[in-house]
Amino acid sequence: MLEEMTEAVREQTGWRSIPLGETGKYINGLAFKPTDWGDDGLPIIRIQNLTDPTKPLNRTTRAVDPAYVVNPGDILVSWSATLDAFIWNREPALLNQHIFKVIPDTRVVTKKFLFYTLKKAIAEMVKSEHLHGSTMKHINRGPFLAHRVDVPSLEIQEVVVAELEKQFSRLDEAVANLQRVKANLKRYKAAVLKAAVEGRLVETEAELARREGRSYETGEQLLQRILEERRAKWAGKGEYKVPVAPVTSDLPVLPEGWVWATLPQLGELNRGKSKHRPRDDEALYGGPYPFIQTGDVRRSDGSITEFTQTYSEFGLAQSRLWPAGTLCITIAANIAETGILKLEACFPDSIVGFIPSLGSPTVEYVECFIRTAREGLDRYASATAQKNINLEVLEAVAIPVPPFTEQVRIVAEVDRHLSISREVEAEVDTNLQRAQSLRQATLAKAFTA
């Protein structure tokens, strides 16, 4: 219907092609420094505040020209990093750099028509030679304002906007439903992991053994066996150091047959890199050894099979080659992101590796627990620009350890639940991409003169 309507009105009215610069006034934001930030004054609109309303707003008492004040309802264009048009719908604020405030020329365009025109124009420019930058994409002001758009009479603009908003309201409702499904899936996955490490996901080994009239190795007996075997096989330098046990006075009661333990009791826990060298030291890179970075762990979805960098022989000498099956735990930026190595690899000191002792808890079970503990570990992060925790924090974390056979059943059940969740989430993401494509197609049909 939209295509038929627009074609009909184009036959009766004179659409014309004009540069974006003729649609209004485009005011670039100011460069606010960290020294301008504070707890009082007007908020400073950064790009992240446009893309994610939950991000905190920096404020400033710095006096600025009224032209840089943004009021609710104003059109904003992010022309760097995230390229898009937005309607500001929060309190009055100040315009930061890399953002245009757009004041429509109402003799040429209505505000809503210009807003949709900008979205379509940006989508076109993103695919053109005017997009610059390898890491932070941006569009220069000149090509941006010179980009040509199709504009009809003001009366026809109202008709086009009304039809667009009718179409988009249906899309918005569908997208909102899909986002609710994603949120529910996230809560579902968290609930599965929480139940797993609290003994509520599968029947406990104690219950099975009682029903079947047999004995079993408890978590406490498993832990004791691990510690005795490690002491007996100690071949290191100096006197054997007994791993520190967890403080359990304030911890909840565990299911029957479970025990509290620390990672150092259950295996080796260590930073990925033994020596510190500058990150930009080219001698470290370009060799045959996979080098896992925090971003590789974050994107792994549990199993680390890909890497974005390699280490040289010199790099390996500054680090070590961790075996497949190592649990990687990030301690900087995104706290306690986890992934299990499926290949031999090096990694930096922003990642901690855990290798369970022979016969100790499965690395998959430990990974399940760490994923449930992320929020608690984040509280220990130092208040720096890039949040990080110390190795000592991980060494002190108390882990609930069930009998080994129960761990195996827990991991299998977690995998079953999460594989179903991943399938549903993939379908949701596909439909979200379709909705975005449909939105772009709708804009293209409405504005093609």
TIDOBA-497025 format. One line per 3 residues: number of its first residue (from 1); for each residue x, y, z of C-alpha. Coordinates in steps of 0.1 Angstrom, whole numbers, padded with zeros to 4 digits, m for minus. Each point is the difference from the previous one (the first is absolute). Layout:
% residues N
NUM	X,Y,Z; ... .
END
This chain:
% residues 449
1	0000,0000,0000; 0028,0024,0009; 0017,m0005,m0034 .
4	m0033,0006,m0019; m0007,0031,0021; 0034,0015,m0006 .
7	0000,m0007,m0037; m0034,0016,m0004; 0009,0032,0018 .
10	0033,0003,m0019; m0020,0000,m0032; m0020,0029,0013 .
13	0025,0020,0019; 0035,0013,m0007; 0026,m0018,0021 .
16	0034,0016,m0002; 0035,m0010,0008; 0020,0023,0024 .
19	0031,m0002,0021; m0005,m0009,0037; 0016,0033,0009 .
22	m0031,0018,m0014; m0024,m0018,0023; 0011,0019,0031 .
25	0028,0010,0023; 0025,m0026,0012; 0018,0010,0032 .
28	0031,m0021,0010; 0005,m0007,0037; 0027,0013,0024 .
31	0030,m0018,0012; m0005,m0005,0037; 0030,m0011,0020 .
34	0000,m0024,0031; 0008,0031,0020; m0034,0014,m0010 .
37	m0018,m0029,0014; m0017,0000,0034; m0031,m0009,0020 .
40	m0019,0032,m0006; m0012,0020,m0030; m0014,m0011,m0033 .
43	0006,m0034,m0015; 0025,m0004,m0028; m0014,m0022,m0028 .
46	0025,m0025,m0012; m0006,m0025,m0028; m0004,m0028,0025 .
49	m0029,0019,0016; m0018,m0001,m0033; 0006,m0037,m0007 .
52	m0006,m0012,0036; m0023,0021,0022; 0013,m0020,0031 .
55	0035,0015,m0003; 0008,0026,0026; 0000,0037,m0010 .
58	0030,0022,0008; m0010,0035,0012; 0017,0034,m0002 .
61	m0005,0035,0014; 0021,0014,m0029; m0017,0030,m0016 .
64	m0007,m0006,m0037; m0018,0019,m0029; m0038,m0008,0000 .
67	0005,m0014,m0035; 0016,m0031,0016; m0030,m0007,0023 .
70	m0021,m0030,m0010; m0036,0000,0009; m0025,m0030,0000 .
73	m0012,m0006,m0035; 0032,0013,m0017; 0015,m0021,m0029 .
76	0036,m0012,0006; 0023,m0017,m0025; 0029,m0021,0012 .
79	0026,0002,m0028; 0028,m0020,0015; 0003,m0036,0013 .
82	m0038,m0005,0001; m0016,0016,m0031; m0037,0007,0005 .
85	m0026,0026,0007; m0018,0003,0033; m0027,0021,0017 .
88	0011,0012,0035; m0027,m0008,0025; 0016,0007,0033 .
91	0007,0031,0021; 0017,0031,m0016; 0037,m0008,m0006 .
94	0031,0011,m0017; 0013,m0010,m0035; 0033,m0019,0001 .
97	0024,m0004,m0029; m0007,m0025,m0028; m0037,0008,0001 .
100	m0020,0025,m0021; m0030,0018,0014; m0024,0005,m0029 .
103	m0023,0030,m0003; m0024,m0006,m0029; m0007,0027,m0025 .
106	m0038,m0002,0004; m0004,0017,m0034; 0016,m0031,m0016 .
109	m0007,m0029,0023; m0021,m0011,0030; 0019,m0013,0030 .
112	m0012,m0035,m0002; 0005,m0002,m0038; 0036,0012,0005 .
115	0006,m0026,0027; m0010,m0028,m0023; 0019,0016,m0029 .
118	0032,0000,0021; m0004,m0036,0009; m0003,m0010,m0036 .
121	0029,0023,m0011; 0023,m0014,0027; m0007,m0035,m0011 .
124	0009,0010,m0036; 0032,0018,0011; 0011,m0030,0021 .
127	0002,m0020,m0032; 0018,0027,m0019; 0035,0012,m0004 .
130	m0007,0028,0025; 0003,m0023,0030; 0035,0004,0015 .
133	0021,m0015,0027; 0013,m0036,0006; m0009,m0003,0037 .
136	m0023,0029,0007; m0023,0006,m0030; m0011,0035,m0008 .
139	m0014,0023,m0027; 0016,0033,m0007; m0022,0031,0003 .
142	0005,0011,m0036; m0011,m0032,m0017; m0028,m0004,0026 .
145	m0016,0034,m0007; 0006,m0005,m0038; m0019,m0033,m0001 .
148	m0031,0004,m0021; m0035,m0010,0013; m0034,0000,m0016 .
151	m0025,0025,0015; m0037,0006,m0010; m0024,0028,0010 .
154	m0007,0004,0037; m0035,m0014,m0004; 0013,m0032,m0016 .
157	0027,m0002,0027; m0028,m0003,0026; m0017,m0028,m0020 .
160	0033,m0019,m0004; 0008,0003,0038; m0035,m0012,0010 .
163	0003,m0031,m0022; 0036,m0006,0012; m0010,0002,0037 .
166	m0029,m0024,m0006; 0024,m0025,m0015; 0027,0006,0026 .
169	m0024,m0004,0029; m0006,m0035,m0011; 0037,m0007,m0003 .
172	0007,0016,0033; m0025,m0022,0017; 0015,m0031,m0016 .
175	0035,0010,0010; m0011,0007,0035; m0014,m0035,0003 .
178	0032,m0014,m0014; 0021,0020,0025; m0022,m0013,0028 .
181	0007,m0035,m0011; 0037,0007,0001; m0002,0014,0035 .
184	m0020,m0030,0011; 0026,m0023,m0015; 0028,0018,0019 .
187	m0019,m0004,0032; m0007,m0037,m0009; 0037,m0007,m0006 .
190	0010,0017,0033; m0027,m0021,0019; 0013,m0032,m0016 .
193	0036,0008,0011; m0011,0010,0035; m0020,m0032,0004 .
196	0030,m0020,m0012; 0024,0012,0026; m0025,m0001,0028 .
199	m0009,m0037,m0005; m0035,0006,m0014; 0005,m0009,m0037 .
202	0005,m0038,0002; m0006,m0026,0027; 0030,0001,0024 .
205	0024,m0029,0002; m0010,m0005,0037; m0037,m0005,m0010 .
208	0009,m0024,m0028; 0023,m0020,0022; m0025,m0003,0028 .
211	m0027,m0011,m0024; 0023,m0025,m0017; 0014,m0013,0033 .
214	0037,0008,m0007; 0028,0022,0012; 0016,0028,m0019 .
217	0030,0024,0002; m0012,0032,0016; 0013,0035,m0010 .
220	0020,0001,0032; 0017,m0034,m0007; 0007,0012,m0036 .
223	0017,0032,0013; 0020,m0020,0025; 0012,m0024,m0026 .
226	0010,0028,m0023; 0020,0018,0027; 0018,m0033,0011 .
229	0009,m0009,m0037; 0013,0035,m0006; 0022,m0001,0031 .
232	0013,m0035,m0009; 0009,0011,m0036; 0016,0033,0010 .
235	0032,0005,m0019; 0004,0038,0002; 0027,0021,0017 .
238	m0001,0005,0037; m0026,m0013,0025; m0035,m0010,m0012 .
241	m0025,0029,0007; m0034,m0012,0011; m0027,0018,m0020 .
244	m0021,0023,0022; m0035,m0013,0008; m0030,0023,m0003 .
247	m0016,0019,0028; m0034,m0016,0004; m0015,0016,0031 .
250	m0024,0023,m0020; m0007,m0025,m0029; m0033,m0018,m0005 .
253	m0004,m0037,0009; 0008,m0022,m0030; m0020,m0030,m0012 .
256	0009,m0034,0015; 0033,m0012,m0013; 0013,0034,m0011 .
259	0030,0020,0014; 0014,0035,m0003; 0034,0004,m0016 .
262	0023,0026,m0017; 0014,m0002,m0035; 0036,m0004,0013 .
265	m0012,m0030,0019; m0015,m0015,m0032; 0028,0006,m0024 .
268	0025,0026,m0014; m0012,0036,m0001; 0023,0026,m0016 .
271	0004,0030,m0022; 0005,m0006,m0036; 0033,0020,m0002 .
274	0030,m0003,0022; 0018,0031,m0011; m0013,0035,m0008 .
277	0009,0016,m0033; m0015,0029,m0020; m0031,m0010,m0019 .
280	0015,0016,m0032; 0032,m0020,0001; 0000,m0014,m0035 .
283	0025,m0027,0009; m0027,m0018,0020; m0023,m0006,m0030 .
286	m0003,m0017,m0034; 0012,m0035,0009; m0017,m0035,0000 .
289	m0015,0001,0035; m0037,0011,0003; m0003,0030,0024 .
292	m0034,0003,0017; m0012,0035,0010; m0029,0011,0022 .
295	m0021,0007,m0030; 0005,m0036,m0012; m0013,m0013,0034 .
298	m0030,0024,0000; m0010,m0012,m0035; 0006,m0037,0007 .
301	m0035,m0011,0013; 0018,m0025,0022; 0025,m0016,m0024 .
304	0030,0019,m0013; 0008,m0012,m0035; 0011,0032,m0017 .
307	0027,0026,0006; 0008,0035,m0013; 0038,0000,0006 .
310	0030,m0023,0001; 0031,m0001,0021; 0036,m0004,m0011 .
313	0027,m0022,0016; 0011,0031,0019; m0037,0006,0010 .
316	m0002,m0036,0013; 0031,0005,0021; m0018,0029,0018 .
319	m0031,m0021,0005; m0009,m0037,m0002; m0020,m0023,m0022 .
322	m0031,m0011,0019; m0015,m0034,m0009; m0034,m0006,m0016 .
325	m0026,m0003,0028; 0013,0030,0019; m0028,0022,0014 .
328	0007,0036,m0009; m0014,0027,0024; 0003,0037,m0008 .
331	0010,0023,0029; 0000,0033,m0019; m0027,0020,m0019 .
334	m0028,m0026,0000; 0005,m0017,0033; m0002,m0039,0001 .
337	m0009,m0006,m0036; 0009,m0036,m0006; 0009,m0025,m0027 .
340	0017,m0034,m0003; 0030,m0003,m0023; m0005,m0025,m0028 .
343	0036,0005,m0012; 0034,0007,0015; 0004,0038,0004 .
346	0017,0028,0019; m0019,0029,0016; 0009,0032,0018 .
349	m0001,0008,0037; m0035,0015,m0003; m0011,m0037,m0003 .
352	0004,m0026,0027; 0002,m0037,m0009; m0013,m0029,0021 .
355	0010,m0036,m0006; m0018,m0025,0023; 0021,m0027,0017 .
358	m0005,m0035,m0013; m0033,m0014,0012; m0011,0034,0015 .
361	m0032,0019,m0011; m0006,0002,m0037; 0011,0032,m0015 .
364	m0035,0004,m0015; m0015,m0001,0034; 0024,0026,0014 .
367	m0008,0022,m0031; m0037,m0003,0009; 0007,0013,0035 .
370	0022,0029,m0011; m0028,0011,m0023; m0024,0002,0029 .
373	0026,0019,0021; 0007,0028,m0024; m0021,0026,0018 .
376	0016,m0007,0033; 0035,0001,m0014; m0007,0033,m0017 .
379	m0005,0015,0034; 0037,m0006,0007; 0011,0019,m0031 .
382	0022,0030,0006; m0015,0034,m0007; 0021,0008,m0031 .
385	m0008,0009,m0036; 0003,m0037,m0009; m0014,m0021,0028 .
388	0021,m0030,0011; 0004,m0024,0028; 0031,m0016,0016 .
391	0010,m0036,m0003; m0004,m0001,0038; m0038,0006,m0004 .
394	m0004,m0031,m0021; 0022,m0020,0023; m0024,0008,0029 .
397	m0032,m0008,m0018; m0019,m0029,0016; m0013,m0025,m0025 .
400	m0027,m0026,0009; 0014,m0034,m0011; m0024,m0029,m0005 .
403	0011,m0037,m0005; 0017,m0005,m0033; m0027,m0021,m0016 .
406	m0026,0026,0010; 0021,0027,m0017; m0001,m0020,m0032 .
409	m0038,m0002,0001; m0002,0037,0009; 0021,0011,m0030 .
412	m0020,m0023,m0024; m0033,0015,0012; 0014,0036,m0002 .
415	0011,m0007,m0036; m0034,m0014,m0009; m0018,0031,0014 .
418	0024,0025,m0014; 0001,m0016,m0035; m0038,0004,m0002 .
421	0004,0036,0012; 0027,0007,m0027; m0023,m0013,m0027 .
424	m0029,0022,0010; 0024,0030,0004; 0014,m0006,m0035 .
427	m0035,0001,m0014; m0008,0032,0019; 0031,0017,m0013 .
430	m0009,m0011,m0036; m0034,0016,0004; 0014,0031,0015 .
433	0023,0004,m0030; m0030,m0006,m0023; m0019,0028,0018 .
436	0030,0024,m0005; 0002,m0010,m0037; m0038,0006,m0003 .
439	0004,0034,0016; 0027,0010,m0025; m0021,m0013,m0029 .
442	m0030,0019,0012; 0020,0032,0002; 0015,m0006,m0035 .
445	m0035,m0004,m0015; m0014,0031,0017; 0029,0023,m0011 .
448	0009,m0012,m0034; m0010,0028,m0023 .
END
